[in-house]
């Protein structure tokens, strides 16, 4: 009498049948699959012992069920990405979730070097200066009407130029005669003193500080001999070819102010009417 050789689960004889040996004894194929086989996460069917099984994040799949959820391409031997528990091939993932380069229109692949600005995305090698067409990379740039310029190109193309030295003004500066100047370029024509923030005037379009203008061009007061510039609200009186500061226009004898009063010239002097009538 032959020794019993039965399935460890259903106890049916295994003589002449295919079986699978385990540490707990032999199993017929149906009992082995129902006891040990995993359930496919896609079709919910058992993954038989003779099927190729794929495993990803605690989930098991038949080889034929391991597919991109969008294009149904097999992912068994393809790179893929999991997005919200859905498996996607690289092409579908990039199409759905990756940005398009604003310059070349191609997909910016996940993990690749890119630049983002103003809601747009570029491959790093596609983000170029609109002037010199060199990659901007991490350099500073200036946007202008949809274009992007490196700082040197922008300054060369758009920045105002100093009326004196013709170089670009990158920041600050002053305006004189409706033209831009570097602060350090706007100086007195006479003494070269910086005029930015100072009171000054001009002669033949050349700027002068008050001191130089008075010394070089202003008439001299007939009384104190200092220049009469008329700047800063300073008032003066002129008579024939002579000029006086308001504060200096006074009677040569009694020192009474003659501003707005009648006066009598007496040689190089001026007298009030009272002193003139009193005689020498």
NORPE-V60585 format. One record per residue. N is the residue number from 1. RES is the residue in three letters. NEAR is the number of other ideal C-beta (glycine too) atoms within 8 Angstrom. Layout:
BEGIN
<<N,RES,NEAR> <N,RES,NEAR>>
END
This chain:
BEGIN
<<1,UNK,1> <2,UNK,5> <3,UNK,3> <4,UNK,5> <5,UNK,8> <6,UNK,9> <7,UNK,13> <8,UNK,10> <9,UNK,8> <10,UNK,7> <11,UNK,6> <12,UNK,7> <13,UNK,8> <14,UNK,11> <15,UNK,6> <16,UNK,3> <17,UNK,7> <18,UNK,5> <19,UNK,11> <20,UNK,9> <21,UNK,6> <22,UNK,10> <23,UNK,3> <24,UNK,4> <25,UNK,7> <26,UNK,12> <27,UNK,15> <28,UNK,14> <29,UNK,10> <30,UNK,7> <31,UNK,12> <32,UNK,14> <33,UNK,11> <34,UNK,7> <35,UNK,8> <36,UNK,7> <37,UNK,11> <38,UNK,7> <39,UNK,9> <40,UNK,13> <41,UNK,8> <42,UNK,9> <43,UNK,6> <44,UNK,6> <45,UNK,7> <46,UNK,9> <47,UNK,12> <48,UNK,7> <49,UNK,9> <50,UNK,3> <51,UNK,8> <52,UNK,6> <53,UNK,10> <54,UNK,10> <55,UNK,6> <56,UNK,8> <57,UNK,4> <58,UNK,2> <59,UNK,7> <60,UNK,10> <61,UNK,14> <62,UNK,14> <63,UNK,11> <64,UNK,6> <65,UNK,10> <66,UNK,13> <67,UNK,11> <68,UNK,12> <69,UNK,7> <70,UNK,8> <71,UNK,7> <72,UNK,6> <73,UNK,8> <74,UNK,9> <75,UNK,11> <76,UNK,8> <77,UNK,4> <78,UNK,9> <79,UNK,5> <80,UNK,11> <81,UNK,9> <82,UNK,9> <83,UNK,9> <84,UNK,3> <85,UNK,4> <86,UNK,7> <87,UNK,11> <88,UNK,14> <89,UNK,13> <90,UNK,10> <91,UNK,7> <92,UNK,11> <93,UNK,14> <94,UNK,11> <95,UNK,7> <96,UNK,9> <97,UNK,6> <98,UNK,11> <99,UNK,8> <100,UNK,9> <101,UNK,14> <102,UNK,7> <103,UNK,9> <104,UNK,6> <105,UNK,5> <106,UNK,7> <107,UNK,9> <108,UNK,12> <109,UNK,7> <110,UNK,8> <111,UNK,3> <112,UNK,8> <113,UNK,4> <114,UNK,11> <115,UNK,9> <116,UNK,8> <117,UNK,8> <118,UNK,4> <119,UNK,4> <120,UNK,7> <121,UNK,10> <122,UNK,14> <123,UNK,14> <124,UNK,11> <125,UNK,5> <126,UNK,10> <127,UNK,12> <128,UNK,10> <129,UNK,13> <130,UNK,8> <131,UNK,10> <132,UNK,7> <133,UNK,6> <134,UNK,7> <135,UNK,8> <136,UNK,12> <137,UNK,6> <138,UNK,3> <139,UNK,7> <140,UNK,5> <141,UNK,11> <142,UNK,9> <143,UNK,9> <144,UNK,9> <145,UNK,3> <146,UNK,4> <147,UNK,7> <148,UNK,12> <149,UNK,15> <150,UNK,14> <151,UNK,10> <152,UNK,7> <153,UNK,12> <154,UNK,14> <155,UNK,10> <156,UNK,8> <157,UNK,8> <158,UNK,6> <159,UNK,10> <160,UNK,7> <161,UNK,9> <162,UNK,14> <163,UNK,9> <164,UNK,8> <165,UNK,6> <166,UNK,5> <167,UNK,7> <168,UNK,9> <169,UNK,12> <170,UNK,5> <171,UNK,4> <172,UNK,6> <173,UNK,11> <174,UNK,9> <175,UNK,7> <176,UNK,8> <177,UNK,6> <178,UNK,3> <179,UNK,7> <180,UNK,10> <181,UNK,13> <182,UNK,12> <183,UNK,10> <184,UNK,6> <185,UNK,10> <186,UNK,13> <187,UNK,10> <188,UNK,12> <189,UNK,8> <190,UNK,10> <191,UNK,7> <192,UNK,5> <193,UNK,8> <194,UNK,8> <195,UNK,11> <196,UNK,7> <197,UNK,3> <198,UNK,8> <199,UNK,6> <200,UNK,11> <201,UNK,10> <202,UNK,9> <203,UNK,10> <204,UNK,4> <205,UNK,5> <206,UNK,7> <207,UNK,11> <208,UNK,15> <209,UNK,12> <210,UNK,12> <211,UNK,7> <212,UNK,12> <213,UNK,16> <214,UNK,12> <215,UNK,8> <216,UNK,9> <217,UNK,6> <218,UNK,11> <219,UNK,6> <220,UNK,9> <221,UNK,14> <222,UNK,9> <223,UNK,9> <224,UNK,6> <225,UNK,6> <226,UNK,8> <227,UNK,10> <228,UNK,14> <229,UNK,11> <230,UNK,7> <231,UNK,8> <232,UNK,6> <233,UNK,4> <234,UNK,10> <235,UNK,7> <236,UNK,12> <237,UNK,10> <238,UNK,7> <239,UNK,8> <240,UNK,4> <241,UNK,2> <242,UNK,7> <243,UNK,11> <244,UNK,14> <245,UNK,13> <246,UNK,10> <247,UNK,4> <248,UNK,10> <249,UNK,13> <250,UNK,9> <251,UNK,12> <252,UNK,8> <253,UNK,7> <254,UNK,7> <255,UNK,5> <256,UNK,8> <257,UNK,6> <258,UNK,12> <259,UNK,7> <260,UNK,3> <261,UNK,9> <262,UNK,5> <263,UNK,11> <264,UNK,9> <265,UNK,8> <266,UNK,8> <267,UNK,4> <268,UNK,3> <269,UNK,7> <270,UNK,11> <271,UNK,13> <272,UNK,14> <273,UNK,10> <274,UNK,7> <275,UNK,11> <276,UNK,10> <277,UNK,6> <278,UNK,5> <279,UNK,3> <280,UNK,1>>
END
